[in-house]
Amino acid sequence: MSGPDLPAADEPMTVDALLHRWPTAVVKAELVDGVLLFAGDFDDRDVVTAERTYPERRVLLNSDGGIEVHPAGPGQPRPLADRY
């Protein structure tokens, strides 16, 4: 777990959470061959948030800790790093 836990729904957002959790902790966002690429240091909790944000898209956590949002389709998407 790299990022802090998010505050409860009835608590205010903390600076630590804003600086380390998706989507506010995105260092850079790019569109590469139709794939949204969010650079940062994220974990599985952030992937769950991204899946809710982009329904019916295929979201994965890449080996660099970034989040990739691939177009809808069958199966698990291949990370961008494996393509190039």
C-alpha positions as CSV (number, residue, x, y, z in Angstrom):
1,M,0.0,0.0,0.0
2,S,1.8,3.1,-1.2
3,G,-0.9,5.8,-0.6
4,P,-2.6,6.9,2.6
5,D,-6.1,5.7,3.5
6,L,-8.8,8.1,2.4
7,P,-10.7,9.8,5.1
8,A,-14.2,8.5,6.0
9,A,-17.1,10.0,4.1
10,D,-18.0,12.3,7.0
11,E,-14.5,13.6,7.5
12,P,-12.7,16.3,5.5
13,M,-10.2,15.3,2.8
14,T,-6.6,15.5,4.1
15,V,-3.6,17.1,2.3
16,D,-1.8,13.8,2.5
17,A,-4.7,12.0,0.7
18,L,-4.9,14.7,-2.0
19,L,-1.1,14.5,-2.7
20,H,-0.9,10.7,-2.8
21,R,-4.2,9.2,-4.1
22,W,-5.7,9.0,-7.6
23,P,-7.1,11.2,-9.2
24,T,-5.7,14.2,-7.5
25,A,-2.1,12.8,-7.2
26,V,-1.7,12.4,-10.9
27,V,1.8,13.7,-11.9
28,K,1.0,13.6,-15.6
29,A,-1.9,12.4,-17.8
30,E,-1.4,11.3,-21.4
31,L,-3.5,9.7,-24.2
32,V,-1.4,7.0,-25.9
33,D,-3.0,5.0,-28.7
34,G,-6.5,5.5,-27.2
35,V,-5.3,4.6,-23.6
36,L,-5.5,7.1,-20.8
37,L,-2.2,6.9,-18.9
38,F,-2.0,8.5,-15.4
39,A,1.6,8.7,-14.0
40,G,2.0,8.5,-10.3
41,D,2.5,6.0,-7.5
42,F,-0.8,4.2,-7.1
43,D,-2.1,0.9,-5.7
44,D,-5.1,-1.4,-6.1
45,R,-7.4,1.0,-4.1
46,D,-6.8,3.6,-6.7
47,V,-7.6,1.2,-9.5
48,V,-11.0,0.5,-7.9
49,T,-11.7,4.2,-7.9
50,A,-10.6,4.5,-11.6
51,E,-12.9,1.6,-12.5
52,R,-15.9,3.4,-11.0
53,T,-14.9,6.6,-12.7
54,Y,-14.5,4.9,-16.2
55,P,-17.3,2.3,-16.2
56,E,-17.0,-0.5,-18.9
57,R,-13.3,0.5,-19.5
58,R,-10.5,-1.9,-18.6
59,V,-8.2,-0.4,-15.9
60,L,-4.9,-1.7,-14.9
61,L,-2.0,-0.8,-12.6
62,N,1.2,-0.9,-14.6
63,S,4.7,-1.9,-13.4
64,D,5.6,1.8,-12.8
65,G,2.7,2.3,-10.5
66,G,0.7,4.3,-13.0
67,I,-2.9,3.7,-14.0
68,E,-3.9,2.8,-17.5
69,V,-7.5,3.1,-18.7
70,H,-8.0,1.0,-21.8
71,P,-11.0,1.0,-24.2
72,A,-13.7,-1.5,-23.6
73,G,-13.1,-5.0,-24.9
74,P,-12.6,-8.6,-24.0
75,G,-10.1,-9.9,-21.5
76,Q,-7.3,-8.2,-19.6
77,P,-5.6,-5.4,-21.5
78,R,-1.9,-5.5,-22.3
79,P,0.2,-2.8,-20.5
80,L,1.5,-0.1,-22.8
81,A,5.1,-0.9,-21.8
82,D,4.6,-4.4,-23.4
83,R,3.5,-2.8,-26.7
84,Y,6.6,-0.6,-27.3
